[in-house]
Amino acid sequence: MQRAENSSSSSDEGETPPSWQERCVGCMCCHARGGRWCRRHSRGRRCVKSFFKTCSVGQINNGLYFGRSQQYLSVISGILTLLGALVLIALSIKVFIDIFNYSSIQSKLEYQSFDIKQYDRTLSYFLEQTHIKFKVKAYDFWNLVNEPLACSQFNTSLLYMIPNGSVPLTMPLTCQEISNALLYDVPISSKYDSVIIENMQYFKLDIHYLGPPLVSPHSKLYLLYKGNNILFDGENVTPLDFTSLELPFGTFYKTQLSPFVVRNVSNLWQMGMPNLHYDEYQLFLFPNGYPYYEDTYGAALQDSVRLFIKYNNDNNPFYVATITPVTVFGGLTKIGGYITIFGLLKVALYLYNRHSFENSLLKKYRKRIKETLEGDQKVDKQMIRDMMSYEMLMKLVINHLRKEKDVHFSLASSQHNENETI
């Protein structure tokens, strides 16, 4: 009987408490067996608690063992950690979805001076983009109607002016009679493919009315120019129809078709600013509905109109729209910010776990500590902190050494007295 007890005692002393992984594995095994193992050992609840505790951040590292572990963790901190991790994963997924859907875009519209020639665009490209047309009408303000006009009543000339002594390029116009007005189109020709547009080039349009006199003395001739305009909303470029205001004959005008360059990030996998590379494409914008310059002719030229269409006006403003979507590495930086915020949760859970650990010690040992105290001393967390401090540990060690010293001295004195007696 004595041998069996010793064997049992020896087995208990050598047995290592099962870890939470072993308990959880056992729990899953019991589930596979229909729950018999868990019902026999009642460890299912402890398995779940151990799982949540182990998932927690903000652990308290005690150094000493408490509850078979050197780390103190709480179930609540484990649940909050899992919820925080799920939120972090969801936000990270959303960041990448926004990146590849181009939902996160930073855009900037500004004036810049640049050389149009660097984009190597031809005169044909300009006409294809703008579809510029001219309209002439005679409006009777007294009767509020347009007088009928015929193409044969006008002499037209459109020249493409190339500075540096080059001969102007003659551009034929086609005339169409529509709704008591004339519409002049600029057909695209293969000869325009070799003309590279530059800053100082411009169009020169002259229209002269040959007669006969207009029917109504209240009628007046007007010129309008039309084409494809663009609208930039910060993310996308949308084509729009453009028609200028009515420009009375007898005047010289300057208007602008401004180059509009869109710079868009070419690759979402780039490292980021300032090393981003952009794809650039050039469009043209009608900045205003009315020319920026006009000068009235004398009475002899009241039946004529002249229009300069320039890429730049006298102040040379060009538009540049820079579209910068968030790149993959930019998204990783954003996720890094979320992880930093998650780190604040770790600090909060650390403080909570420390508070919970002290409460656990207080709850477990309050009564036994109270029994050793004299009077009405209060057992609180501060007392627990003092007891668990290195100062208290050193006091206990010093007291133990003193006791050993006293015992050794007492034994030595006793042995000395016995020798004297003999």
C-alpha positions in Angstrom: 0.0 0.0 0.0 2.9 2.3 0.9 4.5 1.5 -2.4 1.4 2.4 -4.4 1.1 5.7 -2.6 4.7 6.5 -3.4 4.3 5.6 -7.0 1.2 7.8 -7.3 3.0 10.7 -5.6 6.0 10.3 -7.9 3.7 10.3 -10.9 2.0 13.5 -9.8 5.2 15.3 -9.2 6.7 14.4 -12.6 3.5 15.1 -14.6 3.7 18.3 -16.7 0.4 20.2 -16.9 -1.1 20.0 -20.4 -0.6 23.1 -22.5 -3.6 24.9 -24.1 -2.7 23.4 -27.5 -3.0 19.9 -26.1 -6.2 20.8 -24.4 -7.6 22.3 -27.6 -6.5 19.3 -29.7 -8.2 17.0 -27.2 -11.3 19.1 -27.4 -11.4 18.9 -31.2 -10.8 15.1 -30.9 -13.6 14.8 -28.5 -15.9 16.6 -30.9 -14.9 14.1 -33.6 -15.9 11.3 -31.2 -19.4 12.8 -30.7 -18.6 14.7 -27.5 -17.9 11.7 -25.2 -14.4 12.7 -24.3 -15.4 16.3 -23.4 -18.3 15.2 -21.3 -16.0 12.9 -19.4 -13.4 15.5 -18.7 -15.4 18.8 -18.9 -12.6 20.6 -20.7 -14.5 22.1 -23.6 -15.1 25.4 -21.8 -11.5 25.6 -20.6 -10.4 24.9 -24.2 -12.3 27.9 -25.5 -11.0 30.1 -22.8 -7.4 29.0 -23.4 -7.8 29.7 -27.1 -9.1 33.3 -26.6 -6.4 34.0 -24.0 -3.6 32.8 -26.3 -4.9 35.0 -29.1 -4.7 38.1 -27.0 -2.1 40.8 -27.3 -0.9 42.9 -24.3 0.2 39.9 -22.2 1.4 40.3 -18.7 4.8 38.5 -18.3 5.0 37.6 -14.6 8.3 35.9 -14.6 6.9 33.7 -11.9 4.2 31.1 -12.5 0.6 31.9 -11.7 -2.2 29.5 -12.7 0.4 27.2 -14.5 1.6 30.0 -16.7 4.2 32.7 -16.7 1.9 35.0 -18.8 -1.4 36.3 -17.6 -4.1 36.7 -20.2 -7.8 37.3 -20.1 -10.7 36.0 -22.2 -12.0 39.5 -22.8 -8.6 40.7 -24.1 -8.5 37.7 -26.4 -12.0 38.4 -27.9 -11.0 42.1 -28.4 -7.8 41.1 -30.1 -9.7 38.8 -32.5 -12.2 41.6 -33.3 -9.4 44.1 -33.8 -7.6 41.7 -36.1 -10.8 41.1 -38.1 -11.3 44.9 -38.5 -7.6 45.3 -39.5 -8.0 42.5 -42.2 -11.2 44.1 -43.5 -9.6 47.5 -43.7 -6.6 46.1 -45.5 -8.8 44.3 -48.0 -10.8 47.5 -48.6 -7.5 49.4 -49.2 -6.5 47.0 -52.0 -10.0 47.0 -53.5 -9.9 50.8 -53.7 -6.4 50.7 -55.2 -7.3 48.4 -58.1 -10.7 50.1 -58.7 -8.9 53.5 -58.8 -11.3 54.7 -56.0 -8.6 56.5 -54.1 -7.3 59.3 -56.3 -5.5 62.5 -55.7 -5.7 65.0 -58.5 -4.3 68.4 -59.1 -5.1 71.0 -61.9 -2.5 73.7 -62.5 -1.0 76.1 -65.0 2.3 75.1 -66.5 4.5 76.3 -69.3 5.8 73.6 -71.6 6.7 72.9 -75.2 3.8 71.4 -77.1 6.3 70.0 -79.6 7.6 67.5 -77.1 4.4 65.5 -77.4 4.9 65.1 -81.1 1.3 65.8 -82.0 0.3 66.5 -85.6 -2.1 69.0 -87.1 -4.3 66.0 -88.0 -4.4 65.0 -84.4 -5.5 68.5 -83.4 -8.4 68.4 -85.9 -9.4 64.9 -84.8 -9.5 65.9 -81.2 -11.3 69.3 -81.6 -13.5 68.8 -84.7 -13.4 72.6 -84.9 -16.1 74.2 -87.2 -17.2 77.7 -87.9 -20.7 79.0 -88.2 -21.9 82.3 -89.9 -25.5 83.7 -89.5 -27.4 86.9 -90.2 -29.8 87.7 -87.3 -32.6 90.1 -87.6 -33.1 91.5 -84.1 -36.3 93.3 -85.0 -38.1 90.3 -86.3 -36.1 87.8 -84.2 -35.3 85.5 -87.2 -32.2 84.4 -89.1 -32.0 85.6 -92.7 -31.2 83.0 -95.3 -27.6 82.9 -96.5 -25.8 81.1 -99.3 -22.2 79.9 -99.4 -21.6 81.9 -102.6 -22.2 85.1 -100.7 -18.9 84.7 -98.7 -15.2 84.6 -99.4 -13.3 82.5 -96.8 -9.7 81.8 -96.1 -8.1 79.6 -93.4 -4.3 79.6 -93.0 -2.2 77.7 -90.6 0.6 80.1 -89.6 4.0 78.6 -89.0 6.5 81.2 -87.6 10.3 81.3 -88.5 9.7 82.4 -92.0 7.8 79.3 -93.2 5.1 79.6 -95.8 1.5 79.5 -94.2 -0.4 76.3 -94.9 -3.6 76.8 -96.7 -6.5 74.7 -95.3 -9.6 74.4 -97.5 -13.0 74.7 -95.9 -16.2 73.0 -96.9 -19.5 75.0 -96.7 -22.9 73.7 -95.8 -26.2 75.7 -95.7 -28.2 74.7 -92.6 -31.2 76.4 -90.9 -30.6 79.8 -92.5 -26.9 79.6 -91.5 -23.7 78.5 -93.0 -21.5 75.8 -91.4 -17.8 75.6 -92.4 -15.9 72.4 -91.7 -12.2 71.7 -91.9 -11.6 68.4 -93.7 -8.6 66.3 -92.5 -6.0 65.9 -95.1 -2.9 63.6 -95.3 -0.7 66.6 -95.7 -1.5 67.6 -92.1 0.2 64.4 -90.8 3.6 65.9 -91.4 2.9 69.2 -89.5 4.0 68.9 -85.9 2.2 71.5 -83.8 4.2 74.0 -81.7 3.5 76.7 -79.2 3.7 79.7 -81.6 1.7 78.3 -84.4 -1.9 79.4 -84.9 -4.9 79.5 -87.2 -5.9 82.6 -89.2 -9.5 82.7 -90.4 -10.8 85.5 -92.7 -14.4 85.7 -93.8 -15.7 88.5 -96.0 -19.4 89.1 -97.0 -19.7 89.7 -100.8 -23.3 90.8 -100.9 -26.0 91.5 -101.8 -27.0 93.7 -98.8 -29.0 91.9 -96.1 -32.7 92.1 -96.5 -33.5 93.7 -93.2 -31.7 96.9 -92.0 -31.8 95.4 -88.5 -29.9 92.3 -89.5 -26.2 91.8 -88.5 -23.7 89.1 -89.4 -22.1 86.9 -86.7 -19.4 84.3 -86.5 -19.4 81.4 -84.0 -16.8 78.7 -83.6 -17.7 75.2 -82.4 -15.9 72.0 -81.4 -15.3 69.3 -78.8 -14.5 70.6 -75.4 -13.5 68.6 -72.3 -14.6 68.7 -68.6 -12.1 67.5 -66.0 -13.9 66.5 -62.7 -10.8 65.6 -60.7 -10.8 62.0 -61.8 -12.1 61.7 -65.4 -12.0 63.7 -68.6 -15.5 64.0 -70.2 -16.0 65.3 -73.8 -18.5 68.1 -74.2 -19.9 70.1 -77.1 -18.7 73.7 -77.3 -20.1 76.7 -79.0 -18.8 80.2 -78.6 -20.8 83.3 -78.1 -21.9 85.3 -81.2 -19.0 87.4 -82.5 -20.2 90.4 -84.6 -18.5 91.0 -88.0 -16.4 94.1 -88.3 -14.0 92.9 -85.6 -10.7 91.2 -85.2 -10.5 88.5 -82.5 -8.0 86.3 -80.8 -9.1 83.2 -79.0 -7.3 80.2 -77.5 -7.6 76.4 -77.8 -5.4 75.6 -74.8 -3.4 72.4 -74.7 -4.6 70.2 -71.8 -2.2 67.5 -70.6 -3.4 64.7 -68.4 -0.7 63.0 -66.4 -1.8 59.6 -65.0 0.2 57.1 -63.0 1.3 54.4 -65.4 1.8 51.6 -62.9 0.2 50.9 -59.5 3.2 48.9 -58.4 5.5 51.8 -58.2 7.3 52.6 -55.0 5.8 56.1 -54.6 6.7 59.8 -54.5 8.8 61.3 -55.8 9.6 58.3 -58.1 6.2 57.9 -59.7 6.2 57.6 -63.5 3.2 59.0 -65.4 1.6 58.4 -68.8 0.8 61.7 -70.5 -1.7 62.4 -73.2 -2.7 65.7 -74.7 -6.1 67.2 -75.3 -7.4 70.7 -76.1 -9.6 72.9 -74.0 -11.7 75.9 -75.0 -11.0 78.0 -71.9 -13.8 80.6 -72.4 -16.8 81.2 -74.5 -15.5 84.5 -75.8 -12.1 85.5 -77.3 -9.6 87.0 -74.9 -8.8 89.9 -77.3 -10.8 91.9 -79.8 -10.3 95.0 -81.9 -13.1 96.8 -83.9 -12.5 97.5 -87.6 -13.4 100.7 -89.4 -16.6 101.3 -91.4 -15.0 99.9 -94.6 -14.6 96.4 -93.0 -17.9 96.0 -91.3 -18.7 93.0 -93.6 -15.5 91.2 -92.6 -14.3 89.3 -89.6 -10.8 87.9 -88.7 -10.2 85.2 -86.0 -6.9 84.0 -84.7 -7.0 80.6 -82.9 -3.8 80.2 -80.8 -2.5 77.5 -78.6 -1.4 80.1 -76.1 -2.6 83.6 -75.4 -0.3 86.4 -74.4 0.1 85.1 -70.9 0.9 81.5 -72.1 -1.2 79.4 -69.6 -1.4 75.7 -70.3 -3.4 73.3 -68.2 -1.9 70.2 -66.6 -4.1 67.7 -64.7 -2.1 65.3 -62.6 -4.1 62.1 -61.5 -2.3 60.1 -58.8 -4.1 57.0 -57.6 -2.8 55.3 -54.5 -0.2 52.7 -55.5 0.2 49.3 -53.9 3.1 50.5 -51.8 1.1 53.5 -50.8 -1.6 51.1 -49.7 0.9 49.2 -47.7 1.9 52.4 -46.0 -1.8 53.1 -45.2 -2.1 49.6 -43.7 1.0 50.3 -41.7 -0.9 53.2 -40.2 -3.8 50.9 -39.3 -1.3 48.5 -37.6 0.0 51.4 -35.5 -3.5 52.1 -34.4 -3.9 48.4 -33.6 -0.8 48.8 -31.4 -2.8 51.2 -29.3 -5.2 48.4 -28.6 -2.2 46.3 -27.5 -1.3 49.0 -24.9 -4.9 49.2 -23.7 -5.2 45.5 -23.3 -1.9 45.4 -21.5 -3.3 47.8 -18.9 -6.5 45.8 -18.7 -4.7 42.5 -18.2 -2.5 44.0 -15.5 -5.6 45.3 -13.7 -7.3 41.9 -14.2 -4.2 40.1 -12.9 -4.1 42.1 -9.7 -7.8 41.5 -9.2 -7.3 37.8 -9.6 -4.5 37.8 -7.0 -6.6 39.9 -4.6 -9.6 37.7 -5.0 -7.7 34.5 -4.5 -5.5 35.5 -1.5 -7.5 38.3 0.2 -8.9 36.1 2.9 -5.6 34.3 3.7 -3.7 37.6 3.8 -6.3 39.1 6.1 -5.8 36.3 8.5 -2.1 37.2 8.9 -2.6 40.9 9.5 -3.1 42.6 12.8 -5.9 45.1 13.4 -8.0 46.4 10.6 -5.5 46.7 7.9 -7.0 47.0 4.4 -6.1 44.4 1.8 -6.0 46.2 -1.5 -4.1 46.3 -4.8 -1.4 48.4 -3.5 -0.7 45.8 -0.8 -0.6 43.1 -3.5 1.9 45.2 -5.6 4.1 45.7 -2.5 4.0 41.9 -1.8 4.8 41.0 -5.4 7.7 43.5 -5.6 11.4 42.8 -5.8 11.8 44.7 -2.5 9.6 42.2 -0.8 11.4 39.3 -2.4 14.8 40.7 -1.1 13.3 41.1 2.4 12.2 37.5 2.4 15.6 36.3 1.2 17.4 38.4 3.8 15.1 37.1 6.6 15.7 33.6 5.4 19.5 34.1 5.5 19.3 35.6 8.9 17.3 32.6 10.2 19.9 30.2 8.7 22.6 32.2 10.3 20.9 32.1 13.7 20.3 28.4 13.4 23.9 27.8 12.4 25.1 30.0 15.4 22.8 28.2 17.7 24.0 24.7 16.7 27.7 25.9 17.0 27.0 27.2 20.5 25.3 24.0 21.5 28.1 21.9 20.2 30.7 24.1 22.1 28.8 23.8 25.4 28.7 20.0 25.0 32.4 19.8 24.4 33.1 21.9 27.5 30.9 19.7 29.6 32.8 16.6 28.5 
